[in-house]
Every structure is written in structure tokens, then in C-alpha cells.
Amino acid sequence: MTVVAKFEIEYLQYLGPDGTPVAEFPEAFSDPATLLPLFKQMLFVRTFDSKAIALQRTGKLGTYAACLGHEATHVGIGAAMRPEDVFAPSYREYGAQIMRGVQLREILMYWGGDERGNDFQHQKHDFPWCVPIATQCLHAAGAALAFKLRKEPRVAVTCCGDGGSSKTDTYAAINSAGAYALPFVQCIVNNGWAISVPRTAQTGAETLAQKGLAGGLHCLQVDGNDLVAVLEGMRRALERARNGEGGSVIEFMTYRLHDHTTADDARRYRDEAEVKDAWTRDPMTRLRTYLTAQNLWDEDQEKAWIADCGQRIDVEINAYLELKVQPVEAMFDYLYADPPPDLLEQRAKAIAAEGRA
């Protein structure tokens, strides 16, 4: 028998679920103090997440997709990127977007149904929110092609979930990135569930990382609840891309500790024991335990920091709540630079329906 190909997928983990190091840290993160500001950022994201859910429950926000349990993955992705890189998110990567300058009020505007939340004030070149599953992966591949043609040392990074990794958009993006050796990083946030469908029911692949192999990309699986592993995985992928060595697919193993969105009830399809077990791998607990053991963090610091986070988040919430609601016809103003006649007709009808013709 002749074997024409074989492969291995490397797995990265440096901190175990109990906060104990299981491997020597990469040199870039050998000083534990470098992790402290990122842990604080993770706490900031979790605090914001809980407040956003409360806003939705009180009718001040539309359906909201929580990121509870994803903080290490999202913050790690955002921290590893350079400002000039481009990020094409789905609709849940708040940690990465906040790290890249997206304002909390913009996040709230988006989930409040206000399209102005897609017009980022401090990160204009990043792509807006993307709800159609995995279409943002193609956008990132296109941006990466532009970077290569212009000979710019920039990288396009995109995220999709485990369900999104089975979409044709993802495969097409991976194929393009491999064919043209693009500076492209495909992050697959594997939280175990594609809304209500378990990962085992939507793909037969042994890993999701290996989906990049057929496209010729470098592939890696990472403990997505281990911030050090996320940072190292991203560092490797971004370095390869900038050096002209092509794109990467990184599968981040994490878990969605909240429902898919506030419109969902995961108890209908997800076993309570599974969720309870997932909490033992919580990225916040893991890093908190490690930093506490290094005498870099304690309970008093955490209480003070959460209080500070709450105050800063409340400023953004109030700014969102005080925004003047846009007129109904504003929904037509974000689709085309030059709207086609049928949309202009619909816009006029919307204005007339409110007696403002």
C-alpha cells in the first residue's frame, strides 16, 4: 500500500482547568504579570455581558447573544492582532472587538436594532457584525487577497462557530486562502453546539482544525479556555501570515455557558450535567487561580475592579439609552450608496405610513 498523505493536528494547552501550568509557558508570556491586564479585560467583558443580558430582560435591548465562557478565546484573539489588521467577526466576539476599539454603546446599538452600531468610530477598517453564518469568512479572504496584492504586512482574521465551520462559505474561504497563500487566519470557536445541534451531529471530522488541511493551510487545535494557549496559537498564525507562509485554521475548544441567545432556552436540548461539567473549565476561574497563586491578584482587587468596570459600563449604557431613536425610514439608509427604485418606493411608503409624507 502506498500512503500519499498523512497528518497530525497539534494541540496547545499551558494552563490546566485547575489553574496549574501543564507545560512551560512560551517566552513571550513567561512573565505572569503580562497576563494580568488581559485577565482584567476578560472580567470587563464578562461584566458587560451580564449587564447586556439584564438590559434585554428589561426590554431595553433586542435579542442578545451572550459570550459567557468565551472570554479567553475572544480577548486572546483581539490582543494578538495589530491595529492595522482586519477583523471579520460573527455576532459574538465582543472581547476581540472591544480590544480593537469598538465602543460598548456600538455593541448595544447593534443589538438594539440601530444600524449606527455597525459604523465603528475607532476601527473603521474592521468588518461589521455578521449574522448570516460564516459569510464573513469570505469577506476576510477577500481582504487578505487585497493585502497580498498590495504587499501590505497585514492579516485578515475571521471567526465562526463549530456549526459555521460546516458552511460552504468557510470551505471556500479556506480554499482561496490556501490557493493564493493569503495572510488569513480562520478561527473556529468550537463551543460544542451549533445553536441546538451538537457538534457530533453536524460533522464527521475528528477535529474541526483539520478542515483547513485540504485547503493547504496550517492547522492547530487550542484549549480556548486557556488564555496563554490562545495567545500563543494566534501569535504563531499571525507570524506565519506576515512572513508570507500562508494562512492558518485554529480550532479553539471552549464552551457556551449561556443559552445561544436570550431568545433561546438551551435546557431543551442540552443536559444540565454537561453544563455543570463545563463550568469546571471556566476560563475566568482558571486564570484567576493561576494569578492568585503568583501573588498578582486577590479578592479585594477583584471586587474593586468589578466595581470600576460596572461604573464605566454604565456610562456606555446610559449613552445608548439616551440616543434619539432613528425614524423608521433609516432602515433603508444602510443598504446601498444609491438605493434602487423599489427600495426608494418602500422608503416613501414607510414615511407616508407615519403621516410624514
C-alpha positions in Angstrom: 0.0 0.0 0.0 1.2 3.5 -0.8 0.3 6.3 1.6 0.1 9.6 -0.3 -0.7 11.8 2.7 -0.9 11.7 6.5 -1.4 14.5 9.0 -1.3 15.4 12.7 -3.0 18.2 14.5 -1.0 19.9 17.3 -2.9 20.7 20.5 -1.9 23.7 22.6 -2.5 23.9 26.4 -0.4 25.6 29.1 -2.8 26.1 32.0 -4.9 23.2 33.2 -8.6 23.7 34.3 -7.4 24.0 38.0 -5.1 26.8 37.1 -1.9 24.8 37.3 0.7 25.0 34.5 0.8 21.8 32.4 3.6 23.0 30.1 6.3 25.6 30.1 4.9 28.9 29.0 6.1 30.4 25.7 8.9 33.0 26.2 6.5 35.9 25.2 4.3 35.0 28.2 6.9 33.7 30.7 6.3 36.7 33.0 2.9 36.1 34.7 2.4 39.8 35.1 1.9 40.1 31.3 -1.4 38.2 31.7 -2.9 40.4 34.4 -4.2 43.2 32.2 -5.8 40.6 29.9 -7.4 38.9 32.8 -8.9 42.2 33.9 -10.1 42.7 30.3 -11.8 39.3 30.5 -13.5 40.4 33.7 -14.6 43.6 32.0 -16.2 41.6 29.1 -18.0 39.2 31.5 -19.3 42.2 33.5 -20.6 43.8 30.3 -22.1 40.6 29.1 -24.2 40.2 32.3 -25.4 43.9 32.1 -26.4 43.4 28.5 -28.4 40.4 29.4 -30.1 42.4 32.1 -30.9 45.2 29.6 -32.6 42.6 27.3 -34.6 41.1 30.1 -35.9 44.5 31.0 -36.9 45.3 27.4 -34.1 47.8 26.7 -32.3 45.6 24.2 -33.3 43.2 21.5 -32.2 39.6 21.3 -28.7 39.3 22.6 -26.0 36.6 22.0 -24.0 36.2 25.3 -20.3 35.3 25.2 -20.2 33.7 28.7 -17.4 31.2 28.7 -15.7 32.5 25.5 -13.7 35.3 27.2 -10.2 33.8 26.9 -10.7 33.0 23.3 -12.1 36.4 22.3 -9.8 38.5 24.4 -6.8 36.4 23.2 -7.7 36.9 19.6 -8.1 40.7 20.0 -4.9 41.1 22.0 -2.8 39.2 19.5 -3.8 41.3 16.4 -2.2 44.5 15.3 -4.4 47.7 14.9 -3.8 47.6 11.1 -5.0 44.0 10.7 -8.7 43.5 9.8 -11.2 41.5 11.8 -14.3 40.0 10.3 -16.4 38.8 13.3 -19.6 36.9 13.5 -22.0 38.3 16.2 -20.5 37.1 19.5 -16.8 38.2 19.5 -17.2 41.2 21.9 -14.0 40.6 23.7 -12.0 40.8 20.5 -14.0 43.8 19.2 -13.6 45.7 22.4 -9.8 45.1 22.4 -9.8 46.6 18.9 -11.6 49.8 19.9 -15.3 49.0 19.3 -17.3 51.0 21.8 -19.8 49.3 24.2 -22.5 51.7 23.0 -22.0 50.5 19.5 -22.5 46.9 20.6 -25.7 47.9 22.4 -26.9 49.9 19.4 -26.4 46.9 17.2 -28.4 44.6 19.5 -30.9 47.4 20.0 -31.7 47.4 16.2 -29.8 50.6 15.4 -27.6 50.2 12.3 -25.4 53.0 13.6 -23.9 50.3 15.8 -22.2 48.9 12.7 -20.4 52.2 11.9 -17.4 51.7 14.2 -15.9 55.0 15.2 -12.4 53.8 16.1 -11.9 50.7 13.9 -13.3 51.7 10.5 -11.5 49.1 8.5 -12.9 46.1 10.5 -16.0 44.4 9.1 -19.4 45.0 10.7 -21.4 42.4 12.6 -22.3 39.4 10.5 -25.4 37.3 11.4 -25.6 35.1 8.2 -23.5 32.2 9.3 -19.9 32.1 8.0 -20.3 34.6 5.2 -17.8 36.8 7.0 -15.1 34.2 6.3 -15.2 35.0 2.6 -15.0 38.7 3.4 -11.8 38.1 5.3 -10.3 36.0 2.5 -11.0 38.9 0.1 -9.3 41.4 2.4 -6.4 39.0 2.8 -6.1 38.9 -1.0 -6.0 42.7 -1.2 -3.2 42.8 1.4 -1.2 40.4 -0.6 -1.7 42.2 -3.9 -0.7 45.5 -2.2 2.2 43.8 -0.4 1.0 45.1 2.9 2.1 43.3 6.1 -1.4 43.0 7.3 -3.5 39.9 8.2 -7.3 39.2 7.9 -8.7 37.3 10.9 -12.2 35.9 11.0 -14.3 33.8 13.4 -17.0 31.3 13.0 -18.5 28.7 15.3 -18.4 24.9 15.1 -21.7 25.0 13.1 -20.3 27.7 10.8 -17.3 25.6 10.0 -19.5 23.2 8.0 -20.8 26.0 5.8 -19.6 26.2 2.2 -18.6 29.8 2.8 -15.9 28.6 5.3 -14.6 26.0 2.9 -14.5 28.5 0.0 -12.5 31.0 2.2 -10.1 28.2 3.3 -9.6 27.1 -0.3 -8.9 30.6 -1.6 -6.5 31.3 1.3 -4.6 28.1 0.5 -4.6 28.5 -3.3 -3.2 32.1 -3.1 -1.1 31.7 0.1 -3.1 34.5 1.7 -2.4 36.2 5.1 -5.5 34.8 6.6 -6.4 33.3 9.9 -9.7 31.3 10.3 -10.7 31.0 14.0 -13.2 28.2 14.7 -14.7 28.8 18.1 -15.9 25.3 19.0 -18.4 25.7 21.8 -19.9 22.2 21.3 -23.2 23.4 19.9 -24.4 24.9 16.6 -27.4 26.5 18.3 -29.3 23.3 19.3 -27.3 20.8 17.2 -24.3 19.1 18.9 -21.0 19.1 17.1 -21.2 15.3 16.7 -24.4 15.6 14.6 -23.2 18.2 12.1 -19.7 16.9 11.1 -17.9 13.6 11.0 -14.5 15.3 11.2 -12.3 14.1 14.1 -11.3 17.7 14.7 -12.6 21.0 13.2 -9.0 22.2 12.8 -8.3 19.6 10.1 -10.9 21.2 7.8 -8.1 23.5 6.7 -5.8 20.7 5.6 -7.5 20.1 2.3 -7.1 23.8 1.5 -3.4 23.7 2.3 -3.5 25.8 5.5 -1.6 25.2 8.7 -3.9 23.8 11.3 -3.9 23.9 15.1 -6.2 23.0 17.9 -6.1 25.1 21.1 -7.6 25.0 24.5 -9.8 28.0 24.1 -10.3 28.3 27.9 -6.5 28.8 28.4 -5.6 32.4 27.6 -1.9 31.5 27.2 -2.7 28.9 24.6 -4.9 31.2 22.7 -2.3 33.9 22.7 0.4 31.5 21.5 -1.8 29.9 18.8 -2.6 33.3 17.5 1.0 34.5 17.7 2.1 31.6 15.6 -0.6 32.0 13.0 -0.2 35.8 12.6 3.6 35.4 12.4 3.3 32.8 9.6 0.9 35.1 7.7 3.1 38.1 8.0 6.1 36.2 6.8 4.4 35.1 3.7 4.0 31.5 4.9 0.3 31.4 4.2 -2.9 31.1 6.3 -4.0 29.0 9.3 -7.1 27.4 10.8 -7.2 27.4 14.5 -9.9 25.5 16.4 -10.5 26.9 19.9 -12.0 24.3 22.2 -14.4 26.2 24.6 -18.0 26.1 25.7 -21.0 28.3 25.6 -22.1 28.6 29.2 -25.2 30.7 28.4 -28.0 30.0 26.0 -27.3 30.5 22.3 -29.1 33.9 22.6 -31.6 35.4 25.0 -34.3 34.1 22.7 -33.1 30.5 23.3 -33.6 28.0 26.1 -30.7 25.6 26.0 -32.3 23.4 28.6 -34.5 21.9 25.9 -31.6 20.3 24.2 -28.5 20.4 26.5 -28.0 18.2 29.5 -27.6 20.1 32.8 -24.7 17.8 33.9 -22.8 18.8 30.7 -23.1 22.5 31.5 -22.1 21.8 35.2 -19.0 20.0 34.0 -18.2 22.8 31.5 -18.1 25.3 34.4 -15.2 23.3 35.9 -13.2 24.5 32.8 -14.3 28.2 33.1 -11.5 30.4 31.7 -12.0 33.0 34.3 -11.6 30.6 37.3 -8.6 29.0 35.6 -6.6 32.3 35.1 -7.8 33.8 38.4 -6.4 30.7 40.3 -3.1 31.0 38.5 -2.7 34.7 39.0 -3.6 34.4 42.7 -1.0 31.7 43.2 1.5 34.1 41.6 0.5 36.8 44.2 -0.7 39.0 41.4 -4.4 39.0 42.3 -6.7 38.7 45.2 -10.4 39.0 46.2 -10.2 42.7 47.2 -8.6 43.6 43.9 -11.3 41.8 42.0 -14.1 43.5 43.9 -12.6 46.9 43.2 -12.0 46.1 39.6 -15.6 44.8 39.0 -17.0 47.9 40.6 -14.8 50.1 38.3 -15.9 48.0 35.3 -19.6 48.5 36.3 -19.2 52.2 36.5 -17.5 52.5 33.1 -20.0 50.2 31.5 -22.9 52.1 33.0 -21.6 55.3 31.3 -21.9 53.5 28.0 -25.3 52.0 28.8 -26.6 55.5 29.6 -25.2 56.9 26.4 -27.0 54.1 24.5 -30.3 54.7 26.3 -30.1 58.5 25.7 -29.7 58.1 21.9 -32.5 59.6 19.9 -34.4 56.8 18.1 -33.9 56.9 14.3 -37.0 57.3 12.1 -38.4 54.2 10.5 -37.0 55.1 7.1 -33.5 54.9 8.5 -33.6 51.1 7.8 -33.2 51.9 4.1 -30.1 54.2 4.6 -27.6 51.5 5.3 -28.1 49.1 2.4 -26.9 50.9 -0.7 -25.0 54.1 -1.5 -27.5 54.6 -4.3 -30.7 52.7 -3.4 -32.6 51.1 -6.3 -36.0 52.4 -7.2 -38.0 49.7 -5.5 -36.3 50.5 -2.2 -36.8 54.2 -2.6 -40.5 53.4 -3.2 -40.7 51.4 0.0 -38.9 54.1 1.9 -41.5 56.7 0.7 -44.3 54.3 1.8 -42.8 53.9 5.2 -42.7 57.7 5.7 -46.2 58.1 4.4 -47.5 55.4 6.8 -46.4 57.6 9.7 -48.2 60.6 8.2 -45.0 62.4 7.4 -45.2 62.3 3.6 
